[in-house]
Amino acid sequence: MNTFKEILSKKVPADKFVELIRGSYDGTAAGVSPARIAELKSKLTLEKAEKPVVMVGMGTCGLANGAQAVYDTFEAELKKYGVDAELTRVGCVGFCAEEVIVDIKVPGFPRISYKRVTPENVDTIIERTLLHKEPVIQKALGKYPYSDDSLWPEIPFIQDIPFFKIQKKVVLENCGVIDPENIDQYLARGGYHALSDVLINKSPLDVIKETKLAGLRGRGGGGFPTGKKWEFAYQAKNDQKYLICNADEGDPGAFMDRAVLEGDPHRVVEGMIIAAYAIGASVGYVYCRAEYPLAISRLEKTIADATAYGLLGDNILNSGFSFHLKIKKGAGAFVCGEETALIHSIEGRRGMPRPRPPFPAVSGLFGKPTIINNVETFANVPLIFRNGADWYAAIGTAKSKGTKIFALSGKVVNTGLVEVPMGTTIRDIIFTVGGGIPDGKAFKAVQIGAPSGGALPEKFLDTEIDYENLKAVGAMMGSGGLVVMDETTCMVDLAKFFMQFITSESCGKCIPCREGTKRLLEILERITKSYREEETEVDSLMRFQGMLYLERLADVIKDTSLCGLGQTAANPVISTLKNFRDEYEAHLYDRKCPAKACRQMLTYTIIEDKCIGCTLCATRCPVNAISGNRKEPHFINQDICTHCGQCELNCRFDAIIAE
């Protein structure tokens, strides 16, 4: 017997499922002794395996850094050395900046994580760690607790590393620990226990009540109470109901949902089945953008395995409840993050929002009651029913319970996937977990909630993260993108970047969003360029009323757009105007970019005393704006210069300055 499938194929009833997996049930339906179950669980729980285990982090971040080559090299070298070890793929542990991460667990020794592993390191790791039971210190990231903690004292414990120190792995507890394509490993770590308990011991109303008591709020946007949303769908009387998981995740800098689907897809599916039971849905969809091929392939395997094990499909765990799950690939439209646009896309129509009410909980997919939550929301559900609502409610703040996953990126030392309790300060995430700003630069701002959120300056760093606090300072939780910026970032240019994104992603259905965002972008483009010729009347007017135009137009878009995305489309302008008004004034009145990021506003000058006449700048200038004789100082013709910056970039003598 190699898997739990042989046991579950006996149609074990839901009320005996947990006992059987835990090894305390030896009923005739299973025909397997508790000792056999314990043996199987030990084999499947990698940290307790009886032979060495090599775990290679193979999420998208790991694969992008060469994890497949590392895995292939381990496979070949283990055979060459004759080492009998379990080589397995795991998801991302979150520390993307240190990928490729490889964990080694040798029986009788602590599990150790190695960072930035390349194929060239594999031979050394096998020889030292697997054969001689010694760590490779220079590649060690950290070790995990063990009964004899005196071993390898020179290597820090994982939980003592600043990146992990204040994190609380709840949703991500299995990511980087189990093979996401191995349902048996998920079962061995308590997978589907919550589902079996719900099916046998709780009514749909009990599930809704416990979800409300736990305080779970939607992790995909504004934080609407999940239990209340489910209650609306439960009360809607209809012969057909639908459940949708929004895995579209279109925000720039966001990769939380992708990482969860790649690292622990069974947790999401289990949460969806419990939610479907609560509202009475028999069909569900995972709406995932096609740009996530690894997440989709692992999700397909998950659905197939769960169905084969009787955990999905007809008569789940012999309980009488049925739920079928399908995958719908999205084309990557940002607007399909809005639930009514997403529904239209699944129906085969163009993804465009519609007015509400009626809300999807009353009339959604194909006109039937429908509930939509995102990946992280569903991933929280099994934990609530495995550990209890009180356990979950004890994490976080008074109004925002549980943990929140953030995709930490931008100008920060430690980029990656971060899970912290609600109430953690922004400062702790950036400077403790993230390690601060690289290259000695100063912190300038953090964009929370991607385009729909806001750019917060240093004075808000001690804000405790929860839904209400972020809203109060002009941002929003959103799906969890957290992009850090340093002193070299121009906030006007940042607003322009986001407006370019929003303009291209607008569905075009309503005029305020379709036309208003274009006008905002045009104004931003005008004030971030240099007026080469004599100033026109429009340019002159813009110099003195540009911010007034921006503010008025942003307010109109916010107040009159059709959907939630349109209503937050102007947030990049609103938040940067509020918190970095001085930069707008410098662009408009002084015609200067303080961060020197808006190249069109810079003037490039050659310092005569430093220029040796090497001609490199002249040969690299795409418009021949630089002239001069060899071994003599050169000159830049400002009437021709296009401000591309190639001259400054290529000068080896720091003879060119930009002002």
C-alpha angles and dihedrals in degrees: 000000000000104000143027089249093087090055097045092047085072087073095247109198119245093246091061099039098093093043090051096049090046090051098243097108123074100166122156090252089071101031091199126116122238088242090059091050091050090051091051093048092050090054093048097046097080097203090057098042119135094229132045116287126205114198117193117195104234107171118126092275092052094046090049088057095049105273093147091058090047091050092048091049092051089050092053096041095048088057092046092052092041092234115162100217136144109245112196142168118236134180129254116299088204103254095109093164090066100046135167089062118181123185122204123197117186116183109259094020135082120270108254130201121216120201133214092007117184130185088260090062096052097083092053094046092051094046096044103035105028099034104030099025092233128128125240095235098195092057097039117118096178147305132247124237116278136179090258103047092174090079116106096359091178090069117076123230113258092240090055094057108102092235091060101026100095097026121109111205107212109130090024096046093114098038109109090010106073136037102256091212094054111085091185092063089052091050091048090057095052100280118164091006089114091050093053091049092050094048095051104031108029137060120218089259090052090054092050092046093050092047089054092047090052089056095227112174128191111275096203103076136322097014102246111185107267097210092052091051091051090048091058091055093044090055092049106096113220139131091235131040131174137211122204130192111206106216095154095110100177100167116120108251095018122122104145099112092045092053093049092050090048095046106034112007095157090065090058092047092048090052091050093052091052091048091048090052090051096054098031098248120158099183130048139181133205106209104204128167115247090234087077100071095155093050090048095048092049091046091052089052090047094053092046093049095044089051092048090051093051093248093114133032126031123008097356111217089349089290100125092245118118130194128170123197129204135181122231115193115217125211094231100263111161091211090063087074084077106088100230091047089049090052091051090052093053089049089057096254131119111284102251128140123244129207118273137250114085090066120207091252086068102028117007134125110028087350093297129121107279136181122204124192130158130248097265093049093055091044089061094054101077090051092057092053095040097049103021136255092268091056091052095043090054089067119080131004135323094271102021114054131192129010133309128220117220130190101222113202144138126059097001131112099231112043119184150088114320129189116190135162116265107264096046111135123247088236092058092051094049102036104028103033096024096042094230132267118331128234094026093286123149123251113251111169146335124221110215122188095017116248093344092053130060144259110248123199129217095278089069096051093105093055111126108233116244134118097268098042094052092048090051093057094046102265136091137219094240114166092320111271111155115185118184123209131194134203093285092065118098109215093206089053089047090054089049091052093053092044090053088053095046094045092053092045098047110117090218097227098123125045099225092059098034097048102019095059090050091053091049090051092048091053092048091049091050095051094046095056132076120250100233099178129041111308114265125220090257091050092050092049090049092054092062104028104029096107091045090054091048094050095047094046093045090053092050092051091048094049101041110033118115104231138034093259092053091047090056096038093101094049094102089060096039095050097043091047090051098046104027104031092139090065091054089049091051091052094046104038106021095033088225134125106216092201092048089228099119098079094188089066096050127097115211116212132182115226105226096209093055101041112096095182097249089152092219092122091050093051091049096047107106094206100039092243093146122078137173143111124277113272090015129096114274131221134218118221102221092197090063101033114111094195093240092145096223092127094056091042094054101038109110096193102053088243095138123072131187120214 
